[in-house]
Amino acid sequence: MKKWIALIVVVVVAAGAYIAADTYLFQKKHEPSSPGEKVRIIQRDEGGPQADASQQQVPVQRPATIIEIPVPLKESEKSFAELKAELAAICSEIERKDYMKAYDLQGGLLKHLDALIEKLAYRPPVVSGETQDLYSLLSNAAHFYRVLGKNDIMMFKDILSHERSRVEPLMALTFHYLVKGSAGHKLNVNSGQLYEYAGFFLNTLGGQSYLYRRDSVTRTLTKYYSVLILDMANRETMNPYGIDIRPHLTLIQEDLRNLGTLKNSDEYLARLKEIESLVLR
């Protein structure tokens, strides 16, 4: 009887933690603030008062265009330098928008993102044994808030909201950037750390609860790219948690068919079918 009471208490506390995480992480605030640590990037040389004056009269520029990103049926043929240049152009365009002014990214958006990638890489979530103790469960529920802080969480929410029409190519570009950067040691993240986050999104309560608070496009594409990372880990025999890819292949194919709004849906399904055919041999 005591064990049942203890179990009920744990479930109630965990549920309360998820609600609290949802309140602090995912509800829109008008004035973003950062209660936790804040990444400070190397500051640009502003050049004194003249630079301030020039910043007040920013010339109108046409939005950067995302060059057609190859759907990752195979590894991108573009070099890391080419991918970085494309991402830098998009980040430069985004950081000039009105909704980004509140975040005061002194080193620019791309440098800030690279710094956040490093923070996430070296403070990974719990992937295996999440439910064995309450601390791990609660830690995963608030993982991004703990590592990034409220300010950066709100920044990502704003970007996803305002750039909704091009989330698909942006996520494809970011995926290639991470994979190429980790393989070539160009970023402070390695393939093992990418695998940790793929496992988090696919195989933990914390990761899945986070995704189910996102819009259907972001949720489905995050799971899709997580499966691609898990497939790469399997091919390199680097799946230490033994995550079974097969149920995820089935579920994501169903999600893609039900969504029906992605430009490259057929290519995503073809890639998943290709992986499935190799797995089921």
Steps between C-alpha positions, in 0.01 A plus 500: 500500500781740589665432164180597319473821702863584423443436130193726495698777672779472242252518210327804651831680556618415148174627352541822696852535364379465142235766560759730654739439211220577257420824681857629506622362170222521250261780587572818311637794697501857370834598650761221469743487788777264602502383864778252435842519346524701181739423217711797411657487156808699394376853444536677169705817483215747479719792396363760742221754447515484120418130513203577726369751249538258211316232693198729530473516120530140393446476125207288387627171363320220329465189718771242461389211284551145617665319215323174422616264771553139393266269687727272702438177311877487485769713656502857374752565225557851630805574710472621857622844388220523242237393752634747755490784245134423422409482868692822570301682231170383647607586856611846390160563343307365802696697760405829330128438546304695759409199713870419551599843634403409857769231516805724448722241328825690510698241307234425243248216483727237343772541762237490769355180357845339485551588867162349591583184304811461712305553822244238405767255382683499831191498720297217345166371629444161661427247226509168682337437838304825502216348706719325755517803726302818544800730452570369147133527406471861618839588356395382155166680524681834536816415305504789254399752763784386726765502228398796284301723732171679446633767262630254242190282531285802413732590213457156343124522547497836325709373209278194454190717515613778265684274254227237486475514121859382458551270796543202266805628305645658815490169684655319201783756488556477876508119485768500228695769687506292818585173327777649284632709787518205738655265243768749401565628855389847392251540785527430871268202471563140396283225353461336841349818643261528205396142576428596863248761388347271237444245776358769727235606247411147392529296816437706815196649667675835529587515130160382381310737730710787364420407140128463563488863609641607164310546175451192283760600237779567752410186694494271196821635347685479833404134529592439136851642537541319833430174316762589237754557778403171664541324163849649464584378850378150414707490182806601702407247773475789746162440663601447864146534634370240257216720376279303261452705184218286357198638691616855434520434127138388500371786715678776309377368166146519639563854626630611159199355318257660744675838487496532122636858495874447461656582164742207516265248660551244222878519536478459878278194459739355239793540739311335784398213271863458398609478863211263577598264217854474637387455860251223415744292295 
